[in-house]
């Protein structure tokens, strides 16, 4: 006999594994804290020049965070009418 199919409480999830969603979210979150911190240090110090990697890294991270939020996080948020 096969196992019964259990309906998902979040049927619109693009990334089904919650561990993958959590890891991706943590990685993006850390990058979104580290890069602005590096920008502040870069602006405050004459000796530092992070701009060669900081500008492209911030642009890519911001883009990925936006895509992740729209494609993974937003569809996973339960609606007001969903039964929990």
Secondary structure, DSSP 8 states (H G I E B T S, - for coil): --------SSTT-SS--HHHHHHHHHHHHHHHHHHHHHHHHHHH-SS---HHHHHHHHHHHHHHHHHHIIIIIHHHS--TT---
